[in-house]
Amino acid sequence: MERSDPAIRLIDVSLRYGKTLALDAITLDLPAGRIIGVIGPDGVGKSTLFSLIAGSRKLQEGRVDVLGGDIADRAYRTGVCSRIAFMPQGLGRNLYATLSVAENLRFFAGLFGQGKQEREERIDDLLQSTGLQSFRNRPAGMLSGGMKQKLGLCCALIHDPDLLILDEPTTGVDPLSRVQFWDLIERIRAARTGMSVVVATAYMEEAAGFDLLVAMNAGRVLSVGTTQQFLAGTGAKSLEDAFIAMLPEAQRRGHRDVVIPPRPADAVDDVVIEARGLTMRFGDFTAVDHVDFSITRGEIFGFLGSNGCGKTTTMKMLTGLLSASEGEAWLFGKRVTAVNVEMRRRVGYMSQAFSLYSELSVRQNLTLQAQLFGLPPSELPGRVTEMLHRFQLDGVADAMPDSLPLGIRQRLSLAVAMVHKPELLILDEPTSGVDPIARDMFWQMMVDLSRNDNVTIFISTHFMNEAARCDRISLMNAGRVLVCDTPKAVVAARGATTLEQAFIGYLQDADGANATPRVAVAAAAPPGITRAPRRQVFSPRRMWSYTVREALELRRDPIRGTLALFGTVILMLILGFGISLDVNNVRFAVLDRDNSVLSRGYTLNLAGSPYFIQQPPIGDDADMNRRMKSGELSLAIELPPGFGRDIERGTPVAVSAWIDGAMPQRGETIQSYVQAMHAGWLSDTALHRLGIRPPGSPAGVEIRFRYNPEIRSIVAMVPAMIPLLLLMIPAMLTALSVVREKELGSIVNLYVTPVTRSEFLVGKQIPYVVLGMVNFVLLTALATTVFGVPLKGSLPLLALASFVFILSATAIGLLMSTFMRSQIAAIFGTTIVTMVPAIQYAGMINPVSALTGAGAFIGRILPATYFLVIARGTFSKALGFATLGSSLLPIAASAIVLMTLCIILLKKQE
Amino acid sequence: MRIANIARLGVKELRSLASDPIMLVLILYVFTLDIYVAATVMPETLHNTPMGIVDEDGSPLSRHIADAFYPPRFQPPEMVSINLADLGLDRGTYTFVLDIPPNLQRDLLAGRRSAIQLAVDATRMTEAFTGSGYIDVLVAGEVAAFLRHDAPGGSRPVDLAFRVAFNPSLTQAWFGAVMQIINNVTMLSIILTGAALIREREHGTIEHLLVMPVAPFEIMTAKIWSMGLVVLLACSFSMIFIVQGVLRIPIEGSIPLFMAGAAVNIFATTALGIFLGTITRSMQQFGIMMILILIPLEVLSGGMTPQESMPRIVQWVMTLAPTTHFVSLAQAILYRGAGFGIVWPEFLALFAIGTALFSVTLWYFRRAMKTMS
């Protein structure tokens, strides 16, 4: 690659989300081998631009050339994506929380088809140079934000990319980790000269150090140039000011420098928050270790510290979300308890995690919040409008939060926390990911609240310029408070020139031992001549990477595995014994209007049957009516007056049998029972009274019940349970596997790595197929031992059929998962397409041949139908391949069709 | 204030649901098409029965017998050889194979008794059971008619008159439709409440509620009334427009009474949904747990096979399940026209189960809320 060739060339690129124009005819050349920063307020299209360059989003208009080829061209994209690395916005968004650091890396290495040796060497290398080596086995979810970002970077670098795309990699990361992060990038760039890096960042001081800057606003490029050019062009002192100067007049107008008036001297030292020896332990881990502080009314108290040092935990204890293990906290002079509703009314809390209702619009979120805090209905609309206006949310009032960029969502969260005019605000990193103008605006508001309304503000932040604005700050590390004083005093005590230096100094002292080793990054292959990406249609290695990952997640969640295995066993026990197709214990009663010897004999005849249970006799018609209606009686026999006399005389007489037809099948069975009993009684009576047996039909039908001569329910139902359970459980297990990645964001790994859709899907399927086979073994063992239903036919056939059937069942789950957008819908959809058809249309109770209409059609295409034939055939009918082999084909066909559908429906780009 | 909170949070739940078009389509499906298909799938217990006949006689009588099997109860019987007959039974092609012996007609005309064999696939229990009795009667009738052989002594001395109450023609559709509604009510109320709770937890919005002046009781009650209302409306819609309208199933009793029963039942099942959503930690666990609970609830509640035939222990356990009482209540009201005077014990049982579930869940929910964040 020539040095002069741009790494990225955009020509007239536009993109719309519905009606919103996110990118507006962008034309831009970005040179190779440089580190290029993209800066701009929230929601101007930075992330969208990046996702287009990374190939994770579909191009709508214009042309994007990346590393010398058209990224919209699918063949080119597949080839080039192994030369690009993309780190999406959000802390550890594309990582897997339950997997350890090394496992995450192995997963990504697998996606690029690396062999074991190469992989392990690279992982060691990367972990060594990032200082993550000692956290190798820690789950990614337990890492601090800074470490997560470092791990994300390692995952991005595992395949020696020529182009590294970082979307706000240091947002929400503490200063020390940030320094370490950029240090790492510098060392990597030194080792791999020629690698291009594109970064979006909200930290202007970081951006100032980049080779080239692109300033964006409202979907357009404002300006491209170096920091010096920017400063010279606007005559500003800092990049932040320069950027603000570049913005259109309308946006700039509201901005002014934040001026913090000193606290009034007559401020009453009324303590609002008081903590004494506050401690929180999670098992062996002490998250917060004897923390003390006291904050007075109207004070702005800054809470600083490295990621994972216990800031959030402390805040949660103050709000009553967590109960302290030790120590106590007071708010407004009252002890904090979990249930104090009155106290909650006076506090506004904004958590670090975005916690708004994504299914409610911005206005609805605000309104709900105001209502829950009990704002009078008369004030409500005004208050909501005021908040919308104050936080500049008017334009997006009816938008859904998910469609908004991070910065605007943070603004909304804050608006929500303040809607009820609290006296105390507890804000957990409220400005992470928020652009400079919005941050200043936000601070102006805080200052107004504090100085004018005497609102106490307890705020955590990673921005040093924000920390400097606080009345007092407290620096926390590893659960302990290191220092607590005014910002000036902190800087002075350390003898530093800036707060940032003081802060880093404190942290380095505290960490001491585990400071990042400055290991040079091993010089990997120079870019451009990395091994030509082998175009593989299906790579077992990449597939296996997903298999291992899915299996590890399953193993980390033992409850799910246990439920899946033992749950089926329990279910089989309950259902096997519970479902009974026999009709017995039929409750009947007699309305005997005759009460003669003969009529009593008739009653005795019925009562003697094992199928019937006699209930107290019926008194009259009304009684019969009532007892039939309540379902107490399923059969009522009415013997007419003069029953005995008429029989003696030979006068025709009729017995009435009332049958409850509410359950038709049972009704029919009862009918045939009564018929048989009646015939039996007749012939007995005839024999008894007349001494002759009435002749039967000259040609009797001899009925031979095959396969299940005693007609036991268990023999019919237990083999039928196997298809039901092997369908429901594996389908439900896979039903969430894809949609979950969509909801949590890690689906981006499918978009930007060489893994193909079939590798992704089959890889995910394998662990569940294995689990399903274990289930099969358990169920078969249970059937033959506990239920005593012998497997008379071919076990290999049954096993093979189960295997193919589980392939098909897991494919149903995957299909639902691919098709649906939310986990709830996936669960619901899977239940509908598996449970109802399997129970009703697959022939479990009623044979498929007896069905009509749509149900019959469903029954015929259902793989469960054919597996049921095989299960009953092998268990009860002693059959093998010769007879039942043909039933395998429809099952196999369904598996293939379903998987093909999944692959077609799954998108490789957003 | 408390009531107001419950109302507002409930409205929020409804808004959330309304913003998910796929869920709305699925809900619509399970209360319309799904009911229709389930109702019409099986017109009668004996329907389209596949049958093979081995005619070793080849006489007019044997053809006469074969002609007696016709749709809709039977598929036109296939005439097969004895070997194929066995294979057909093995493969499940036939449920019944009637073997007419050689010289049947000659023997009968000569006054000798003869026996026709009926082989039955007893793994298909319901069909086997009802069908064999039916075939027995049918064949005897055909033989008698052929021989013009009236039973000696004229009519039987004691006649047996059947009166099938509540569903005189024993139409399966009546049964299938309502049972399907009941199943879907259970499924939907568990999913809507339980899964929605898990989603709130996974998205961190529950935590947000907990820092507000809102009590767990209010959160829970809001979910129950709002989602319960959705299910109840869907259920009423289905009863009125699908069951009575499209399917034209005559309803004996009072629909409002049935709806009242449904409401009490939904109170219990939505509480159960929240319970499941509270004891499981993730959507994945919830999915499996739900299957494990839902299958027994549907299969063993008496809506599929009669309760009284189940083992005692199962019957006893199932009296604790709300669906058991709902099924029995629905059957009594809808088919038998029972009034409140008759079904009040079921109402009481449902209410007791619902209250118990609600209390246990509230206790768990409160505890879980404390450790959730």
Interface residues (C-beta under 8 A of the other chain):
Chain A: K316 T319 G320 L321 L322 S323 A338 V339 V341 E342 R344 R345 V347 Y349 S351 A353 F354 S355 L356 Y357 S358 E359 L360 Q364 L368 Q369 Q371 L372 F373 G374 M400 D557 I559 R560 L563 A564 G567 I570 L571 I574 L575 F577 G578 I579 S580 L581 D582 V583 N584 N585 V586 R587 R626 M628 K629 S630 G631 S634 I647 G650 P652 V653 A654 V655 S656 A657 W658 I659 D660 G661 A662 M663 P664 Q665 R666 G667 E668 T669 Q671 S672 V674 Q675 A676 H678 L682 T685 A686 P694 P695 S697 P698 A699 G700 V701 E702 I703 R704 F705 R706 Y707 N708 P709 I711 S713 V715 A716 P719 L724 M728 I729 M732 L733 A735 L736 R740 E743 M820 R821 S822 Q823 I824 A825 I827 F828 G829 T830 T831 I832 M835 V836 I839 Q840 Y841 G843 I845 N846 P847 S849 A850 L851 T852 G853 A854 G855 A856 I858 V869 R872 G873 S876 K877 L879 T883 L884 S886 S887
Chain B: M1 A4 N5 R8 L9 K12 R15 S16 S19 D20 I22 M23 L26 Y29 V30 L33 D34 Y36 V37 A38 T40 V41 M42 P43 E44 T45 L46 H47 N48 T49 P50 Q75 L87 L89 D90 R91 G92 T95 L104 L108 G111 R113 S114 A115 I116 Q117 L118 A119 V120 D121 A122 T123 R124 M125 T126 E127 A128 F129 T130 S132 G133 Y134 I135 D136 V139 A140 V143 A144 L147 H149 A151 P152 G153 S155 R156 P157 V158 D159 L160 A161 F162 R163 V164 A165 F166 N167 P168 L170 T171 Q172 W174 F175 Q180 N183 M187 L188 I191 A195 A196 R199 E202 H203 G204 T205 E207 H208 L209 L210 V211 M212 P213 V214 A215 T280 R281 S282 M283 Q284 Q285 F286 G287 I288 M289 M290 I291 L292 L294 I295 P296 E298 V299 L300 M304 T305 P306 E308 S309 M310 P311 V314 M318 S328 Q331 A332 Y335 R336 G337 A338 I342 V343 K370 S373
